[in-house]
Amino acid sequence: MKILLFNTTIMGALPEGNETFVYSLTALTVSQARAMIAEATAPGGVGVESYIGHGATCAAMSSLLGCPVPENRALSAQQPGQRAIALKVRGRLPEGTVLDEAALEAIGYDLYLIVREPVYVYTGLFMTRAE
């Protein structure tokens, strides 16, 4: 499955009915994120798909990861076991603020790996893994 790119730490899918699943969130260094992207974009790799809808964030991610990150405002649907890399801005911006790459660098940000873990179904007393 492709590695997804997000502009915040979000849940890329929500449970339906009696599904339950968990997201794991792990801090990444730039070198770790670059290595993941290099592996994903190498011949035979899983590929990368951007779900980043802000130009400044795309430019920053492109620079950080060493690969093109196109602007894309589509909704994501992260699958069980699928990985995503998120760029999370430090702090909360005023409503309507649009950052350029320099402003984004000045505010600061962190990178995270988000993994949607496999789906489990509540069957009364137990949680069982859905196949």
Secondary structure, 3 states (H helix, E strand, C coil): CCEEEECCCCCCCCCCCCEECCEEEEEECHHHHHHHHHHHHCCCCCCEEECCCCHHHHHHHHHHHCCCCCCCCCCCCCCCCCEEEEEEECCCCCCCCCCCHHHHHHHCEEEEEEEECCCEEECCCCEEECC
